């Protein structure tokens, strides 16, 4: 059976991005589903929703992909991911994998750093680059709320990449997308250079340099408190 449907998940501590892509006979990627809904796998309604999504993938002969925590990307000195939020995300990730296996699927695990680099074809991918590619290569996209768009686009990007890799083809970028992505990369490159120069100048002048979040929150208790606050804030945001 030819695979022409993929659903992907971008797990989070209180809400998870998801995107589903279908492939037409002409090779066009089409939006099938996507969003950034609250996801608490201990709630029966949420669990049932995920199971229905997994069963749809199975019934359509499709693939399911799940972004998984790998390596030290989440523990970098510039990361805002705290211990509590990271553990919660890992739990969601594990439950999604279990759901996929329970309906007979073989979930594809993808690392965040790798899929972003492959999708954007650069060492320094960004949400802005992902947005340009998603909007320029996927047909039928709806308008997403700005709070949901980034995570929904992550799910759609993962699904697109997995579908292309399954068929051993490279995602086709229209000329307008190629130009827009290149321009965005130049903007980000210049900004990194500006920040680096400013940091070096401050150090040379003996001025204090702003500490990164993980350096300021030195104790595990502080990191746990921050993480709990992030989870609570995200859940509150979803209920507003």
C-alpha positions as CSV (number, residue, x, y, z in Angstrom):
1,X,0.0,0.0,0.0
2,X,1.3,3.4,-0.9
3,X,1.7,5.7,2.1
4,X,0.0,9.1,1.5
5,X,-1.0,10.1,5.0
6,X,1.2,11.0,8.0
7,X,0.2,12.4,11.4
8,X,2.9,13.9,13.7
9,X,3.0,15.1,17.3
10,X,5.1,17.7,19.0
11,X,4.6,16.8,22.7
12,X,4.4,19.5,25.4
13,X,3.9,19.6,29.1
14,X,0.2,20.7,28.9
15,X,-0.6,21.0,25.2
16,X,0.8,19.2,22.2
17,X,1.2,20.3,18.6
18,X,-0.1,18.0,16.0
19,X,-0.3,18.0,12.3
20,X,-1.6,15.6,9.6
21,X,-0.6,15.7,6.0
22,X,-1.9,13.9,2.9
23,X,-0.2,13.5,-0.4
24,X,-2.1,13.8,-3.7
25,X,-1.4,11.7,-6.8
26,X,0.3,14.8,-8.3
27,X,2.7,15.1,-5.3
28,X,1.0,18.1,-3.6
29,X,1.1,18.2,0.2
30,X,-2.3,19.0,1.6
31,X,-3.4,20.0,5.1
32,X,-5.5,17.3,6.7
33,X,-5.6,18.3,10.4
34,X,-3.6,20.3,12.9
35,X,-3.6,22.3,16.1
36,X,-2.2,22.8,19.5
37,X,-4.8,21.4,21.9
38,X,-4.5,20.7,25.6
39,X,-3.3,17.2,26.1
40,X,-3.5,15.4,29.5
41,X,-3.3,11.7,28.8
42,X,-4.9,11.0,32.2
43,X,-8.1,12.6,31.1
44,X,-10.3,10.0,29.4
45,X,-11.6,12.4,26.7
46,X,-8.0,13.4,25.7
47,X,-6.9,9.7,25.6
48,X,-9.9,8.8,23.5
49,X,-9.1,11.6,21.1
50,X,-5.5,10.4,20.6
51,X,-6.7,6.8,20.2
52,X,-9.1,7.9,17.5
53,X,-6.3,9.8,15.7
54,X,-4.0,6.8,15.8
55,X,-6.8,4.5,14.5
56,X,-7.4,6.9,11.6
57,X,-3.7,6.7,10.7
58,X,-3.8,2.9,10.9
59,X,-7.0,2.6,8.8
60,X,-5.6,4.9,6.1
61,X,-2.4,2.9,5.9
62,X,-0.4,5.9,7.1
63,X,2.5,6.7,9.4
64,X,2.7,8.3,12.8
65,X,5.7,10.4,13.9
66,X,6.5,11.7,17.4
67,X,9.1,14.2,18.3
68,X,11.2,12.7,21.1
69,X,13.7,14.1,23.6
70,X,17.2,13.3,22.5
71,X,20.6,14.5,23.6
72,X,21.4,17.7,25.3
73,X,19.4,20.2,23.2
74,X,16.9,20.8,26.0
75,X,19.7,21.4,28.6
76,X,21.7,24.0,26.7
77,X,22.6,27.2,28.5
78,X,20.0,29.2,26.5
79,X,17.1,26.8,27.0
80,X,14.0,27.7,28.9
81,X,13.0,24.1,29.4
82,X,13.1,23.4,33.2
83,X,13.2,20.0,34.8
84,X,9.5,19.8,35.7
85,X,8.3,20.8,32.2
86,X,10.8,18.4,30.6
87,X,9.7,15.5,32.7
88,X,6.0,16.2,31.9
89,X,6.8,16.4,28.2
90,X,8.6,13.0,28.4
91,X,5.6,11.5,30.0
92,X,3.3,12.7,27.2
93,X,5.8,11.4,24.7
94,X,5.8,8.0,26.3
95,X,2.0,7.8,26.4
96,X,1.7,8.8,22.7
97,X,4.2,6.0,21.8
98,X,2.1,3.5,23.8
99,X,-1.1,4.6,22.0
100,X,0.5,4.1,18.6
101,X,1.8,0.7,19.4
102,X,-1.5,-0.4,20.9
103,X,-3.3,0.0,17.6
104,X,-0.7,-1.8,15.6
105,X,1.4,1.2,14.4
106,X,5.2,1.5,14.5
107,X,5.8,5.1,15.6
108,X,8.7,7.0,14.0
109,X,10.7,8.8,16.7
110,X,12.3,12.0,15.5
111,X,14.7,14.3,17.4
112,X,13.9,18.0,17.4
113,X,17.3,19.3,16.4
114,X,17.7,16.8,13.5
115,X,14.2,17.3,11.9
116,X,14.5,21.1,12.1
117,X,17.9,21.1,10.5
118,X,16.7,18.7,7.7
119,X,13.5,20.6,7.2
120,X,15.1,24.0,7.0
121,X,18.3,22.7,5.3
122,X,20.4,24.7,7.7
123,X,22.4,24.3,10.9
124,X,20.4,27.1,12.6
125,X,16.7,26.4,12.0
126,X,14.1,28.8,13.5
127,X,10.3,29.0,14.0
128,X,10.3,31.8,11.4
129,X,12.0,29.5,8.8
130,X,9.6,26.7,9.6
131,X,6.6,29.0,9.1
132,X,7.8,30.1,5.7
133,X,8.3,26.6,4.5
134,X,5.0,25.2,5.9
135,X,3.0,28.1,4.5
136,X,4.7,27.9,1.1
137,X,4.6,24.1,0.6
138,X,1.3,22.8,2.2
139,X,-2.0,23.5,0.5
140,X,-5.3,24.2,2.3
141,X,-3.8,25.6,5.5
142,X,-6.4,27.3,7.8
143,X,-5.6,30.3,9.9
144,X,-4.3,29.4,13.3
145,X,-4.4,31.4,16.5
146,X,-0.9,33.0,17.1
147,X,-0.6,31.0,20.3
148,X,-1.1,27.7,18.6
149,X,0.5,28.3,15.2
150,X,4.1,27.6,16.0
151,X,3.4,24.1,17.6
152,X,0.9,23.2,15.0
153,X,3.4,24.1,12.3
154,X,6.0,21.9,14.0
155,X,3.6,19.0,13.7
156,X,2.9,19.7,10.1
157,X,6.6,20.1,9.3
158,X,7.5,16.8,10.9
159,X,4.7,15.1,9.0
160,X,5.8,16.6,5.7
161,X,9.5,15.6,6.3
162,X,8.6,12.0,7.4
163,X,6.4,11.6,4.3
164,X,9.1,12.8,2.0
165,X,11.8,10.6,3.6
166,X,9.5,7.6,3.4
167,X,9.2,8.1,-0.4
168,X,12.9,9.0,-0.6
169,X,12.3,12.3,-2.1
170,X,13.3,15.9,-1.2
171,X,10.6,18.4,-0.3
172,X,10.1,20.7,-3.2
173,X,10.4,24.4,-2.4
174,X,8.9,26.9,-4.8
175,X,11.3,29.6,-5.8
176,X,9.5,32.1,-3.6
177,X,10.1,29.9,-0.6
178,X,13.7,29.4,-1.4
179,X,14.2,33.2,-1.5
180,X,12.2,33.9,1.6
181,X,14.0,31.2,3.6
182,X,17.4,32.5,2.5
183,X,16.5,36.1,3.4
184,X,15.3,34.9,6.8
185,X,18.5,33.0,7.4
186,X,20.6,36.1,6.5
187,X,18.6,38.2,9.0
188,X,19.2,35.6,11.8
189,X,22.8,35.3,10.9
190,X,23.3,39.1,11.2
191,X,21.4,39.1,14.5
192,X,23.7,36.3,15.9
193,X,26.7,38.3,14.8
194,X,25.4,41.5,16.4
195,X,24.7,39.8,19.7
196,X,28.1,38.1,19.7
197,X,29.9,41.4,19.0
198,X,27.9,43.1,21.8
199,X,28.8,40.4,24.3
200,X,32.5,40.5,23.4
201,X,32.5,44.3,23.7
202,X,30.8,44.1,27.1
203,X,33.3,41.6,28.4
204,X,36.2,43.6,27.0
205,X,34.9,46.7,28.8
206,X,34.5,44.8,32.1
207,X,30.8,45.1,32.0
208,X,28.5,42.4,33.4
209,X,26.9,40.1,30.8
210,X,23.4,39.0,31.3
211,X,23.2,35.5,32.8
212,X,21.2,32.8,31.0
213,X,18.1,31.4,32.7
214,X,19.8,28.2,33.9
215,X,22.7,30.1,35.4
216,X,20.3,32.4,37.4
217,X,18.2,29.5,38.6
218,X,21.0,27.5,40.2
219,X,19.1,25.1,42.6
220,X,16.9,22.2,41.5
221,X,14.2,23.5,43.8
222,X,14.2,26.8,41.9
223,X,14.1,25.1,38.5
224,X,11.3,22.8,39.7
225,X,9.3,25.9,40.9
226,X,9.8,27.6,37.5
227,X,8.8,24.5,35.6
228,X,5.6,24.1,37.7
229,X,4.8,27.7,37.0
230,X,5.3,27.2,33.3
231,X,3.0,24.2,33.2
232,X,0.3,26.0,35.3
233,X,0.5,29.0,33.1
234,X,0.1,26.9,29.9
235,X,-2.9,25.1,31.3
236,X,-4.5,28.3,32.4
237,X,-3.9,29.8,28.9
238,X,-5.7,26.8,27.3
239,X,-8.8,27.2,29.4
240,X,-9.2,31.0,28.8
